[in-house]
Amino acid sequence: MTDSDLLIIGAGISGLSMAHYAAAAGWSVRVLEQEHRVGGCLHSHRFTGALDGFWLELGAHSAFNSYGNLLAILESLHALERLRPRAKVGFRLFANGAVRRIPTQLVFSELLLAPFRLLGLIKTGRGVAEYYGHIVGPRNYATVFEPAFSAVVCQPADAFPADALFNPRPRRKDVPRGFTLPGGLQTLADILAGSSGFRVELGRTVNDLRSQGERFVIRTDGGDYTTRALCLATPVAVTTRLLQPGFPELAEQLMEVETATVETVGVAIPKSRLNLPQVAGLIGRNQPFLSVVSRDTVPDPSYRGFTFHFRPRRLDEAGKRDCITRVLGLSNDQLALTNVVSKTNQLPALRVGHVERTQAVDGLLAGSRLALTGNYFTGIAIEDCVVRSRQEFARLQRELETV
Ligand SMILES: Cc1cc2nc3c(=O)[nH]c(=O)nc-3n(C[C@H](O)[C@H](O)[C@H](O)COP(=O)(O)OP(=O)(O)OC[C@H]3O[C@@H](n4cnc5c(N)ncnc54)[C@H](O)[C@@H]3O)c2cc1C
């Protein structure tokens, strides 16, 4: 059996950042990933053939100069110069069959009182609908803000905790405000996985884990591993399933976290076939999709790309294609000719009271060499994942140093 100081399950940004911190501290680190690709939700589909060089984001699309922990990792890997600014194009709403500018949808009389409604209003303990609905007014919330927040969190936003969104973080002035990399955000994962210091094994699905004396034993379809410390960096539903047999109390806490599914379809289309204005994306109001993310933020001379994030189980494949052709103003024949890629994404559906649950989880982890990281702690953004990994690694380090 192969042994390590730390074995990490999952090579998304949570697992890779955890691996980075541990390897930088001199630990022997191994990452097991079930896919034949690193990145998880950082998934830039790179076309080949006639579209060689063109890519589309099937998952995360935006990273910002407020992602300080992520940027510090990239800096330590001498990769900051690879960041590219995203072109400044705006989002629009898609509602009642047409693309609409957001200000035309706002009721300004309702917004006038917003600064006063903010006074003394506490975010903690309130859902997005309750908190932001109160600030912007019921009509603005229903017509613009609810669809916009749902697009941001890639799931219906009403019950999402308000304090898990838009928390101010310091911005780095030496980095573009919104950035990507050549080849898309997948390149972030590629850079981390390619850095020396730890090893990523692809195509390794973990099926079972046990604590055995001073070691954990990890069972995969390609053999068994032992490790001194173990970190699960898998989506919350997978983490719950893997913890169930050996760590039922932790599993019981995590079982309460629901999962939101997003049915994602990306299309690449020759520029000449489109009349749609340049957009960063479209926010769907009363649509089968929550959002459409565009590649116009990284313009290409020949193609434009659009990633539709559909609500789950609303449309079959043909229905999705119809929707895409309608929204982009194409004929069915045109879409049939173009390149279409699909993916199912999963995100935690956080709810008010989640902070107390994560505190209970941390209480159960205290004193153990088992670590949990992911997008189901403080928030779902890339930076939230890196922050969690950093904190969990610091705790593990304390646990192992006291042994
Ligand atoms: C559509 C979408 C758009 C988003 N947009 C943004 C954005 O613009 N900006 C932003 O900051 N954030 C965005 N996010 C959120 C952010 O991308 C994610 O929260 C974050 O990338 C999650 O990283 P993770 O490593 O925790 O989980 P994941 O990325 O889900 O990684 C988990 C990994 O574990 C692997 N795995 C699962 N089971 C096993 C197993 N049994 N054995 C081995 N490996 C396993 C998976 O294959 C996967 O690679 C978006 C998310 C989605 C879905």
The ligand as an SDF file (V2000), in Angstrom:
LIG
                    3D

 53 58  0  0  0  0  0  0  0  0999 V2000
  -21.7470   26.6260  -13.0060 C   0  0  0  0  0  0  0  0  0  0  0  0
  -20.8870   27.1870  -11.9250 C   0  0  0  0  0  0  0  0  0  0  0  0
  -20.4210   28.4870  -12.0240 C   0  0  0  0  0  0  0  0  0  0  0  0
  -19.6160   29.0210  -11.0160 C   0  0  0  0  0  0  0  0  0  0  0  0
  -19.0890   30.2580  -11.1790 N   0  0  0  0  0  0  0  0  0  0  0  0
  -18.1960   30.7180  -10.2770 C   0  0  0  0  0  0  0  0  0  0  0  0
  -17.5090   31.9260  -10.5300 C   0  0  0  0  0  0  0  0  0  0  0  0
  -17.6820   32.5430  -11.5760 O   0  0  0  0  0  0  0  0  0  0  0  0
  -16.6340   32.3750   -9.5950 N   0  0  0  0  0  0  0  0  0  0  0  0
  -16.3950   31.6860   -8.4310 C   0  0  0  0  0  0  0  0  0  0  0  0
  -15.5980   32.1490   -7.6090 O   0  0  0  0  0  0  0  0  0  0  0  0
  -17.0090   30.5080   -8.1920 N   0  0  0  0  0  0  0  0  0  0  0  0
  -17.8810   30.0170   -9.1010 C   0  0  0  0  0  0  0  0  0  0  0  0
  -18.4830   28.8120   -8.8920 N   0  0  0  0  0  0  0  0  0  0  0  0
  -18.2290   28.0810   -7.6480 C   0  0  0  0  0  0  0  0  0  0  0  0
  -16.8850   27.3620   -7.6500 C   0  0  0  0  0  0  0  0  0  0  0  0
  -16.4700   27.0820   -8.9480 O   0  0  0  0  0  0  0  0  0  0  0  0
  -16.9900   26.0410   -6.8870 C   0  0  0  0  0  0  0  0  0  0  0  0
  -17.6520   26.2050   -5.6580 O   0  0  0  0  0  0  0  0  0  0  0  0
  -15.5950   25.4680   -6.6120 C   0  0  0  0  0  0  0  0  0  0  0  0
  -14.8370   25.4070   -7.8030 O   0  0  0  0  0  0  0  0  0  0  0  0
  -15.7520   24.0880   -5.9690 C   0  0  0  0  0  0  0  0  0  0  0  0
  -14.4860   23.5190   -5.7940 O   0  0  0  0  0  0  0  0  0  0  0  0
  -14.2870   22.1980   -4.9220 P   0  0  0  0  0  0  0  0  0  0  0  0
  -12.8960   21.7790   -5.1210 O   0  0  0  0  0  0  0  0  0  0  0  0
  -14.7780   22.4260   -3.5430 O   0  0  0  0  0  0  0  0  0  0  0  0
  -15.3000   21.1410   -5.5200 O   0  0  0  0  0  0  0  0  0  0  0  0
  -15.3270   20.4830   -7.0050 P   0  0  0  0  0  0  0  0  0  0  0  0
  -14.8540   21.4970   -7.9850 O   0  0  0  0  0  0  0  0  0  0  0  0
  -16.6860   19.9320   -7.1320 O   0  0  0  0  0  0  0  0  0  0  0  0
  -14.2290   19.3470   -6.9080 O   0  0  0  0  0  0  0  0  0  0  0  0
  -14.4760   18.1150   -6.2770 C   0  0  0  0  0  0  0  0  0  0  0  0
  -13.6430   17.0510   -6.9880 C   0  0  0  0  0  0  0  0  0  0  0  0
  -13.8330   15.8020   -6.3270 O   0  0  0  0  0  0  0  0  0  0  0  0
  -13.8490   14.7780   -7.3080 C   0  0  0  0  0  0  0  0  0  0  0  0
  -14.4990   13.5860   -6.7390 N   0  0  0  0  0  0  0  0  0  0  0  0
  -15.8110   13.4500   -6.4330 C   0  0  0  0  0  0  0  0  0  0  0  0
  -16.0340   12.2030   -5.9130 N   0  0  0  0  0  0  0  0  0  0  0  0
  -14.8360   11.5690   -5.8860 C   0  0  0  0  0  0  0  0  0  0  0  0
  -14.4140   10.2650   -5.4390 C   0  0  0  0  0  0  0  0  0  0  0  0
  -15.2820    9.3920   -4.9000 N   0  0  0  0  0  0  0  0  0  0  0  0
  -13.1080    9.9370   -5.5790 N   0  0  0  0  0  0  0  0  0  0  0  0
  -12.2080   10.8080   -6.1020 C   0  0  0  0  0  0  0  0  0  0  0  0
  -12.5620   12.0590   -6.5380 N   0  0  0  0  0  0  0  0  0  0  0  0
  -13.8620   12.4390   -6.4190 C   0  0  0  0  0  0  0  0  0  0  0  0
  -14.6350   15.4160   -8.4430 C   0  0  0  0  0  0  0  0  0  0  0  0
  -14.4400   14.7400   -9.6660 O   0  0  0  0  0  0  0  0  0  0  0  0
  -14.0670   16.8400   -8.4410 C   0  0  0  0  0  0  0  0  0  0  0  0
  -12.9490   16.9720   -9.2920 O   0  0  0  0  0  0  0  0  0  0  0  0
  -19.2880   28.2380   -9.8910 C   0  0  0  0  0  0  0  0  0  0  0  0
  -19.7520   26.9130   -9.7940 C   0  0  0  0  0  0  0  0  0  0  0  0
  -20.5350   26.3960  -10.8000 C   0  0  0  0  0  0  0  0  0  0  0  0
  -21.0020   24.9680  -10.7100 C   0  0  0  0  0  0  0  0  0  0  0  0
  1  2  1  0
  2  3  1  0
  2 52  2  0
  3  4  2  0
  4  5  1  0
  4 50  1  0
  5  6  2  0
  6  7  1  0
  6 13  1  0
  7  8  2  0
  7  9  1  0
  9 10  1  0
 10 11  2  0
 10 12  1  0
 12 13  2  0
 13 14  1  0
 14 15  1  0
 14 50  1  0
 15 16  1  0
 16 17  1  0
 16 18  1  0
 18 19  1  0
 18 20  1  0
 20 21  1  0
 20 22  1  0
 22 23  1  0
 23 24  1  0
 24 25  2  0
 24 26  1  0
 24 27  1  0
 27 28  1  0
 28 29  2  0
 28 30  1  0
 28 31  1  0
 31 32  1  0
 32 33  1  0
 33 34  1  0
 33 48  1  0
 34 35  1  0
 35 36  1  0
 35 46  1  0
 36 37  1  0
 36 45  1  0
 37 38  2  0
 38 39  1  0
 39 40  1  0
 39 45  2  0
 40 41  1  0
 40 42  2  0
 42 43  1  0
 43 44  2  0
 44 45  1  0
 46 47  1  0
 46 48  1  0
 48 49  1  0
 50 51  2  0
 51 52  1  0
 52 53  1  0
M  END
$$$$
